[in-house]
Amino acid sequence: MAHIIVVGNEKGGAGKSTVSMHISTALARMGHRVGALDLDLRQKTMGRYTDNRLKFLASENLDLPSPTYIELPEIDAATLQPGENAYDLRLTAAVETLEKTCDFILIDCPGSHTRLSQVAHSLANTLVTPLNDSFVDFDLLAHVDSSGDKILGPSVYSEMVWNARQLRSHAGLKPIDWIVLRNRLGAQNMVNKAKMEKALERLAKRIGFRIAPGFSERVVFRELFPRGLTLLDLKDVGVKQLNISNVAARQEMRELIKALNLPGVTVNF
């Protein structure tokens, strides 16, 4: 059985697709067979990223390890049985296709609540939630008082994860390993960062997730997208000397993969 990694957060702009592409490519570069799905059926940022990668590698005559990306298959509505949902069947069929050849399947969810995203969360062995270092984003996980110090209760996304955990429990499956990434950290607003850190630590104990460092805000991520590249590909495409920012970003990538604690994965970059 493939290990399923779901990258989810119902709020857009948290860096889900960047995280998804870097995790899936890092695993592929370490010798693992990786499949990828994009459940944002309109924007398909992850799908565009992988398509850009294939086109760029072909144009440069390069053969670099890459995730195997597939689209969700279409389902003939006339074949649906009473009570069946077409989106459920499309996701199930895609996962079954990738499971035949993959060690890991990474599923990139949309920045909104959809049926596909809900079902994907229930399939997750590992759930990765990138979170901008802001109480605007924190509100997706839990409501806080006006001081930002007291947690008033879980919010909509946490409740969806709870429901997914319940479904897995009733099915006799292993619990979801939920990791919240503190993404796009900046050097400013130290008071806000300290408050966010304390709030996340309190919430982690309350609803059960691990906290891991994500990526800092860097221009390089926007520059890599049109070619479908990741930080780990730079030397392979002719960048002889990495700048300080790129070296730091590679270290963040290394720490992220280590923090996921995925089965059979030894970080070797």
N, C-alpha and C positions, 0 to 999 in steps of 0.2 A: 504494500500500500504506500502510495506517495504521501509525504508529509505536506499538509496544506497550510500555506502562509497567507493570511488575509490582511491586506493593508486597508484599514477603514477609518473613516471619520466623516460624519455627516456635514461638516462645514468645509467649504471650498477654500483653496489657498493655503492649505497646511503643508503642501509638498508631498502629497501621497504618491503621485506618479514618479517624481524624482527618486523618492525612497524605494519605490517598487522596482524601478529600472536598475538602481544600483545594487539592491539586494539580489535580484535575479541574475544579473550579470556577474556579480562577485561569486555567487555559487557556481555558475557555469564555468568561470575561470578557474575555480578550484577543483574542477573535474566532475561536478555533479550534473546530472541530467535534469534540466529545469524547464517546466512548462509555464506559460503565462496566459492569463485571461484579463480582459478589461471589461468591467461591467457598466461603465459609463457609455451607453450605446449611442449617445449623441456626440459628445466631444472626443472620446477615445484617445485621451492624451497618451496613455501607455501604449496603445496600439500604434499611434503615430510615431512614438519614440522608437519602437522596434522596427517599424517600416523604414524610418529614416536610417536606422543602423544598417539594415540589409542593403539599402540602396547605396549608402556611402561605402561600405566594405566592398561591394561589387565594383563600384567605380574606381576604387583604389587597388583592386586586386588583392584584398586582404582577407584572411581567414581567421577571425577572432571568435573565441567561445561566446555564444549568445543563447539567451533563452528561446525556446520554441513557442512562438505566439500563435494562437488560433482564435478565430472568431467563433462566437456561439452559433451552433447550427440552427437553421430555421426548423420550425415544427409545423406540420400541416394541421391547421385547426380542426379539420374534419376527422382527424384521427384521435382527438382527445376524448377520453372517457369522462363520464360525469364526475365532477369534483377535481379533475386534473387541471393544473395550471401550466400554460405553455412556457412561461419563464422558468418554472421549476425544472421542466423536462429539458429545456435548452441548456441550463447550467449543469444538470446531472449528466447529460450526454457529453458535454465538453470535458468535464472532469474525468469521466470514464475513458474518453479517448486518450487524454494525457497520462492517465494512470498506467496505461499499458507500457509506456516507455520512460517515464520520468521518476526521479527520486523526490523531487519537490515540485509543487504546483503553487505559483504565486497568483493571487487574485487581487486585482486593483479595483476597489469599490468607488462608486461615484460620491461626490460631496453632497449627497442628499439621501433621504430615506426612500428606498425603493424595495420592491419585492425581491429582486435579485440580490441586493445587498443584505437583506434580512436572511435569506436562505444561505448566502455565502458565509455569514458569521457563524451559523450553526455547523458549518463544515470545517471551521478553522481548528487546526491543532495549535497554531500560533497566530495570535492576533496582534498586529502592529498598528498603533494609533499615533500618527504624527500630530503634534500639538504645538502651535505657535505659542511663544512665551507671553501670553496675554490673557487677562481675565475674560476678554471677549470670547476667546476660544475655550477657556476653562469652563465657561457657562454651559458648554455642550455636555460636559461630564457631571457637573454639579452646580447648584445654586449656592452663592455665598452672600453674607450680609454686606452692608455698605462699606465696612472696613476691610473686607476681603479676608478676614481672619476666621470667621465662623462659617462652617459648612451647614447649610440649611437642609439639604437633601439632594439625592441623585437627580440628574436631568435625563433628557430623552435618550441620548445615545447610551448612557450607562444602563438604562432600563432595557434597551434592545440587547445589549451584551448579556445582561442578566437572563433575559428570555432565551437567548441562544444557549447559554450555559445550562439552563433547565432542560431544554430539548435534548442536549447531549447527555445529560445525566439520566434522563428517562430512557434513552436509547442504549444506555450502558457503555457510552464512549468516554474516553479520557477527558478530563477538564481542559478548557481552553487556557493556554498560557498567554496572558494578556500583558503586553508591553506598551507603555505610553512613552513616546519619544518627545523629549523637549527639543523641538525643532526651531530653526531660524533664530537661534540665540544671538543677541547683539551685545556689544560692550557697554552700552548705555543703560540707563534706568535700573541702577543697581538695587534700589529699594523695591521696585516692582519684581525684579528677578528673585530677590530673597523671599518676598511674600508668596510668589508663585511656587517656589521650591517647598516652602512650609505647607502650603495648601495641598500640593500634590502628594506630599508625604503623608499628610493626615488622610486624604481621600484614598490613597493606595491601601492603607491598612483597613479602611472601612469597606471598600467594595472589591478589593482583591486584584490589584495589578502591580507589575513591576515598573520601575522608572529607569529609563536608559537615555543616554545623550544621543541626540540626533545630529543634524548638520547645522553649522552656522550659516548665516546669510552670506552667500558668495556669488559674485558675478559669473564664475566659471560654470555653474549649473545651467544658467540661461544660454551660455555660449555653446554648451555641449549638445543641447537638444536637437538643433537642425541636422547634426551628423549622427545622432543616435548613439553618442559615445558616453562613457562614464569616466570617472577619475582614474580608474584602473587601466584605461586604454591609452592614456596620453603618450606614454613612451613608445607604444606600438605604432602610433600614427606619426612619429617623427619628432615629438617634443623631447629634446635631449636633456634639457635642464628644467626641472620643475621649480616654480617660484615658491616662496614661503607659504603663500595662501594655499597652493595646490598640495604641498607637503602636509600642511595642517589638515586639509580636507581628507587626504588619504588616511591619516591617522584617525580621524573621526569615523571614516568608513570601517576601518579595522575594529575600532571599539564597538561600533554598532553591531557588526556581525558576531563578535564575541558575546555581546550582551544578549543576543537572541538565543544563544545556547541551543542551537539546532542539532538534532541527532546526527552523528557521524560527520560533523563538520569541524575541521581543524583549520583555523585561519593561517594562511601561508603567504600572505602578501604584505 
